[in-house]
Amino acid sequence: MEVKKPEEAKIIAFLLTDGGITKTHFNRPKSWRLHFTSKEEFLLAEFKKNIQAMFGKQTFWESYPKRGKSVYLNSSEIAEYFFRYSPTYRTKQCGSYPSCPKLRGQKYGPCKECNPIEFNRLQYPPIEVPKLEQGKKEVFLKYYFSVEGSVTDRIQISQRHPTILLQIQKLLTELRFETALNCYSVKGDRYEWYLRVRKKDMKKFHAQIGFLPVQITGSKRTKQERLNDLIRA
């Protein structure tokens, strides 16, 4: 099934980065919560705006975890809509914190179904980046990189899930970007994956994808402003 609406592509990018879909009641098969966490009010507002553009006015709630602010809504109907694209939106290793409720012996986990991906004897959630109509690939990547990406002397994403970045890499390849994907072992069984856009394609990334006005952590500058400087250098 292809993603055809730009709002869908944006919401899926939010859910696959610092968002997700989780259970609200573990003894109820259909009780789902969609959530997104960020320090950026702009991104939080975008998450809510695109949900409401697709599904009409919704009631959102807020919480304040250590890493920012969370906005969420309880809607099994909307969650089921996005489960058609991926059986889970959890990006952490199955055994990592917070541990999957199924691994704790509870009947219902955070995923609609669970067929883990095995890599180096470790289990990862079966995330699927959906097929994207032409023109929606750039929209998805803009939102995904804006939340998950970084800009130094290069554009890159770090992620602990081994197949999600392979799928992001494939999307970039379809758009004729050259990339490099590397894996490093961090503290025993923990792996960190890095997807980098080749320096020669930075100008193309700037013109074709770019970043939302999201600030760099610890800086007053945005990722897009840093990218502007890089391509002018």
C-alpha positions in Angstrom: 0.0 0.0 0.0 1.4 3.4 -1.0 1.3 6.6 1.0 -0.4 9.1 -1.2 -1.0 12.1 1.0 1.7 14.4 2.3 0.1 14.5 5.8 0.4 10.7 5.9 4.1 10.8 5.0 4.8 13.4 7.7 2.9 11.6 10.5 4.7 8.3 9.7 8.0 10.1 9.9 7.0 11.5 13.3 6.0 8.0 14.5 9.2 6.4 13.3 11.5 9.0 15.0 10.6 10.3 18.4 7.0 9.2 18.4 5.2 5.9 18.4 2.0 3.9 19.0 1.5 2.2 22.4 -1.2 0.5 24.4 -3.2 2.4 26.9 -4.8 -0.7 28.5 -3.0 -4.1 28.3 -6.2 -6.1 28.8 -8.0 -4.5 25.9 -7.0 -5.6 22.4 -7.9 -2.1 20.9 -6.7 0.7 23.1 -4.0 2.7 21.3 -2.2 5.9 21.9 -0.2 7.9 19.3 2.5 10.1 20.7 5.4 12.4 19.8 8.1 13.8 22.0 10.3 16.8 21.3 11.9 20.0 22.8 10.8 21.8 19.6 7.3 23.4 19.9 7.3 23.7 16.1 7.6 19.9 15.6 4.9 19.3 18.3 2.6 21.7 16.6 3.3 20.1 13.2 2.5 16.6 14.6 -0.9 17.9 15.8 -1.6 19.9 12.7 -1.1 17.0 10.3 -3.2 14.6 12.5 -6.0 17.1 12.4 -5.6 17.8 8.7 -6.3 14.1 8.0 -8.7 13.1 10.8 -10.4 16.3 11.9 -10.3 18.0 15.3 -8.8 15.8 18.0 -8.2 16.1 21.7 -4.5 16.1 22.6 -2.9 15.7 25.9 0.5 16.7 27.2 3.2 15.2 29.5 6.7 16.3 30.3 9.3 13.5 30.3 13.0 14.3 30.8 13.8 14.6 27.1 11.2 17.3 26.3 7.5 17.6 26.0 5.1 14.9 24.7 1.8 15.4 22.9 -0.5 12.4 22.5 -4.0 11.3 21.6 -5.9 8.2 22.4 -7.5 6.9 19.2 -7.6 3.2 18.2 -9.2 4.3 14.9 -6.2 6.5 13.9 -3.7 4.0 15.3 -5.3 1.2 13.2 -5.0 3.4 10.1 -1.3 3.7 10.5 -0.8 0.0 11.5 -1.7 -0.7 7.8 1.8 0.6 7.0 3.9 -1.0 9.7 3.1 -3.6 12.5 5.1 -1.5 15.0 6.6 2.0 15.3 9.0 1.0 18.1 12.6 1.7 17.0 14.5 0.3 20.0 15.9 -3.1 20.4 13.3 -5.5 21.8 15.2 -6.1 25.0 16.2 -2.5 25.6 14.5 -0.1 28.0 11.6 0.4 28.1 11.1 -3.4 27.7 8.4 -4.6 25.4 5.4 -5.6 27.5 5.2 -8.9 25.7 8.7 -9.7 26.9 7.5 -9.0 30.4 4.8 -11.6 30.0 1.8 -9.3 29.4 -0.8 -10.4 26.9 -0.7 -7.3 24.7 2.5 -5.5 23.7 3.0 -2.1 22.0 2.9 -3.7 18.6 -0.1 -4.9 16.6 1.8 -8.1 15.9 5.3 -9.3 16.8 7.6 -11.1 14.4 11.0 -9.8 15.4 13.9 -9.3 13.1 17.0 -11.2 14.1 20.5 -9.6 13.8 23.6 -10.9 15.5 21.4 -13.0 17.9 19.5 -9.8 18.9 15.9 -9.1 18.2 14.5 -5.9 16.7 10.9 -4.8 16.0 9.7 -5.4 12.5 9.5 -1.8 11.3 8.4 -1.2 7.7 8.9 2.1 5.9 6.0 2.2 3.5 6.1 2.7 -0.2 5.9 6.3 -1.1 4.3 7.9 -4.2 6.7 10.1 -6.2 6.8 13.5 -4.5 6.0 12.0 -1.1 9.5 10.5 -0.7 11.0 14.0 -0.3 8.3 15.0 2.2 8.9 11.9 4.3 12.7 12.3 4.2 12.5 16.1 5.1 10.5 15.3 8.3 12.6 12.2 9.1 15.9 14.0 8.8 14.6 17.1 10.6 13.8 15.0 13.7 16.5 12.3 13.6 19.3 13.8 11.5 22.3 15.9 12.4 24.5 18.4 10.4 28.2 18.9 11.1 30.5 18.7 8.2 28.1 16.1 6.8 24.5 15.1 7.0 23.8 11.9 8.9 21.4 9.9 11.0 22.3 7.6 13.9 19.9 4.8 14.8 19.9 1.6 16.8 17.6 -0.3 14.5 19.5 -2.3 11.8 16.8 -2.4 9.1 15.1 1.0 9.3 18.2 2.8 8.1 18.6 0.3 5.3 15.1 1.2 4.2 15.9 5.0 4.5 19.1 4.3 2.5 17.0 2.6 -0.2 14.7 5.6 -0.4 17.7 7.9 -0.9 19.1 5.6 -3.6 15.8 5.8 -5.4 16.3 9.6 -5.5 19.8 9.1 -6.8 21.7 10.1 -3.6 24.9 8.4 -2.7 25.2 7.3 0.9 27.3 5.2 3.3 25.9 3.0 6.1 28.2 1.9 8.9 27.6 -0.1 12.1 29.5 0.3 15.4 29.4 -1.8 18.5 28.7 0.3 21.6 28.9 -1.3 25.1 28.6 -5.0 24.3 25.3 -6.0 22.7 24.3 -2.4 21.7 24.9 -1.4 18.1 24.7 2.0 16.6 24.1 2.5 12.9 25.1 5.6 11.0 23.7 6.6 7.6 25.6 9.4 5.9 24.8 11.4 2.7 28.0 11.7 0.6 29.5 15.2 0.7 29.1 15.5 -3.1 25.3 15.3 -2.7 25.0 18.0 0.0 23.9 20.6 -2.5 21.4 18.2 -4.0 20.0 17.4 -0.5 19.7 21.1 0.2 17.7 21.7 -3.1 15.6 18.5 -3.1 15.0 17.7 0.6 16.4 20.2 3.2 15.4 20.5 6.8 12.5 22.0 8.8 13.4 25.1 11.0 14.6 22.8 13.9 17.3 24.1 16.2 20.6 22.2 16.7 20.9 21.0 20.3 22.9 23.5 22.3 22.8 26.1 19.5 20.7 29.0 18.5 21.1 28.0 14.8 18.9 25.6 12.9 19.9 22.5 11.0 18.9 24.3 7.8 21.1 27.3 8.5 24.0 25.0 9.2 23.3 23.2 5.9 23.2 26.6 4.1 26.6 27.4 5.5 28.0 24.1 4.3 26.9 24.4 0.7 28.3 27.9 0.5 31.7 26.9 1.9 
